[in-house]
Amino acid sequence: MDKPKVVLGVSGGIAAYKACELLRRLTESGHDVRVLPTANALRFVGAPTWAALSGHPVETEVFEDVHEVPHVRIGQQADLLVIAPATADLLAKAAHGRADDLLTNTLLTVRAPVVFAPAMHTEMWEHPATRENVATLRRRGAVVIEPASGRLTGADTGKGRLPDPAEIFEVCRRVLARGTGALTPDLAGRHVVISAGGTREPLDPVRYLGNRSSGKQGYALARTAVARGARVTLVAANTALPDPAGAEVVPVGTARELQDAVVKAAIGADVVVMAAAVADFRPAHEVRSKIKKRDGVEPEPVALVRNPDILAQVAARHPARPPVVVGFAAETDDVLAGGRAKLARKGCDLLVVNQVGDGRAFGTEENEAVILEVGGPETPVPYGPKEALADRVWDAVARRLTTA
């Protein structure tokens, strides 16, 4: 079988060196990658490096090998075009159809999905001109990944850092998996809020009540949503996973912290997906000093109180309610019966119900579930990667958004 053809565009920013790692991941996973650097990109990483890593000659101008018409042919043959890093200048050229080198010419001829991974200083990213250019590209169907926050050039920190290459690779992989028929991402222009992980309720300074959730299903939902064009806010409770490229990650610890973050982020959102395992109860009193073991003395019973029902709160029928609310139900017995009852009780639009225990779901890379819909079908999702389940959830969400 022919290898998927990926065009990797590299523009002239200090983060250009990180694109070498992205290139390595793409080639090692079986993709045929052609690198198109800008002239300024070659001031950071030279052509011999790109040629050696990709196995293809490196060109920047439309007049090189003109008999092969590369500015047309490369775009026509591509299955994906990804630009990492994408500078403010490159985004401006792409938005306005400028074509003054081989990369920007290819942007006008490509008929495959396009992914931009911006990297620049915070002030440049937040400038109204850049924001309008990004909005224009997204409106045309491109996936523009939100940059990460962290150390920039010099001593500066802020939003504008290139996301981790491993996470950009995951976005590319998901976009390719959807095929060239999905040129306009079905979640483009949508803001989705996803909770992930498991809350921890303090008992004393060293102990807590928690659960076995790793956050992997919520993170899979975030990655697939980014690849489908959404702006993603990920409220992450006690996870140890790398931030998904393009997602704004809000770390929390307890159920009440998660409640505050989700309710705040849900204002104006299109979708809220409650995939986190939220503790139903918390200790009535948090002891300020470590509870110590005393010989011959049994410990005092731990009194519990209920935590807020965040899913029911978000799903409540009021003017600010998001158009689509999705819940998750982890069940051990009578899975479907428990799921149907919870769907009716919580007031959400969809409920993803899965069986847990005995090594199922929690902490694994795979999952199986049934997606229940109000007024709609019950969709079984067979055992497989959590990303596959995530895509089925977004399929159901996208259908409801078109009729909301």
Beta strands, then each sheet from edge to edge (+ up, - down):
strand 1: 5-10
strand 2: 32-37
strand 3: 80-86
strand 4: 114-118
strand 5: 143-144
strand 6: 148-151
strand 7: 157-161
strand 8: 191-197
strand 9: 201-204
strand 10: 207-209
strand 11: 231-237
strand 12: 247-252
strand 13: 271-274
strand 14: 281-283
strand 15: 304-306
strand 16: 324-331
strand 17: 350-355
strand 18: 366-373
strand 19: 378-385
sheet 1: 2+ 1+ 3+ 4+ 5+
sheet 2: 6+ 7-
sheet 3: 12+ 11+ 8+ 13+ 16+ 17+ 18- 19+
sheet 4: 9+ 10-
sheet 5: 14+ 15-
end
